[in-house]
Amino acid sequence: DTGVSQNPRHKITKRGQNVTFRCDPISEHNRLYWYRQTLGQGPEFLTYFQNEAQLEKSRLLSDRFSAERPKGSFSTLEIQRTEQGDSAMYLCASSLLDYPTDTQYFGPGTRLTVL
Amino acid sequence: AQSVTQLGSHVSVSEGALVLLRCNYSSSVPPYLFWYVQYPNQGLQLLLKYTSAATLVKGINGFEAEFKKSETSFHLTKPSAHMSDAAEYFCASVNDYKLSFGAGTTVTVRA
């Protein structure tokens, strides 16, 4: 069990550029979540996948954001035409679907700074 | 929908003293509750979780939390603080498998 990994750990970009982040979940986990955390706040849910299917998207996820999990393994989160308000820590978590609730394990995050 | 409120954004304790972090939940159904810890510039690490099996939940690093339905609380405690406990702590509830976090409590430990 190597844990959840995220790349890159840090990204600095200029406003208007596109960025893409990658998340590799724990290998046997079938659920993958994306959260966003701004300074001084708790993480907020963005979207999640069960295998390759994207099951839910938060209203926080504007049209500029897109997430994929093409083969049910790693996932990418792309932000197009970045804005300064997109500056945040983007966290990925994975879990093994369980009842009544599964436990989510988080990666180290990708910190995005938009200049 | 379930939500949590963390009371106190900052807590300062002396090394060796009791650590008490407060979390209250609002829910009309039995909640599933979690405590996570976040060290600077890192992701979240699970400390413990409550899933109704037992009201007193023991976690890692000497932390424990007690679920009190009468008080709608799930406070986190550690009998003796260590310098390595300095971090930010988040209480969270689950809504349809999605975590909903409190605003967090930053713990500083004085030597």
Contacts between the chains, C-beta under 8 A, distances in Angstrom:
chain1	res1	chain2	res2	distance
A	4	B	43	7.5
A	6	B	43	7.7
A	31	B	97	7.2
A	33	B	98	7.4
A	33	B	99	7.7
A	35	B	99	7.5
A	40	B	103	7.6
A	40	B	104	7.5
A	41	B	103	6.1
A	41	B	104	7.2
A	42	B	90	5.2
A	42	B	92	7.5
A	42	B	101	3.1
A	42	B	102	5.6
A	42	B	103	5.5
A	42	B	104	5.3
A	43	B	44	7.2
A	43	B	90	7.6
A	43	B	99	7.3
A	43	B	101	5.3
A	44	B	101	7.5
A	45	B	98	4.6
A	45	B	99	6.7
A	45	B	100	7.3
A	48	B	97	7.2
A	48	B	98	6.8
A	56	B	96	7.7
A	56	B	98	7.3
A	91	B	43	5.8
A	91	B	44	7.0
A	93	B	44	7.8
A	93	B	99	7.9
A	95	B	97	7.9
A	100	B	32	6.6
A	100	B	51	6.6
A	101	B	32	4.4
A	101	B	51	6.5
A	101	B	94	4.9
A	101	B	97	6.6
A	102	B	97	6.5
A	103	B	34	7.8
A	103	B	46	6.5
A	103	B	49	6.1
A	104	B	46	7.9
A	104	B	99	6.2
A	105	B	46	6.8
A	106	B	36	7.5
A	106	B	43	4.0
A	106	B	44	4.2
A	106	B	45	7.3
A	107	B	43	5.1
A	108	B	42	5.5
A	108	B	43	4.5
A	109	B	41	8.0
A	109	B	42	7.2
A	109	B	43	4.9
A	111	B	41	7.2
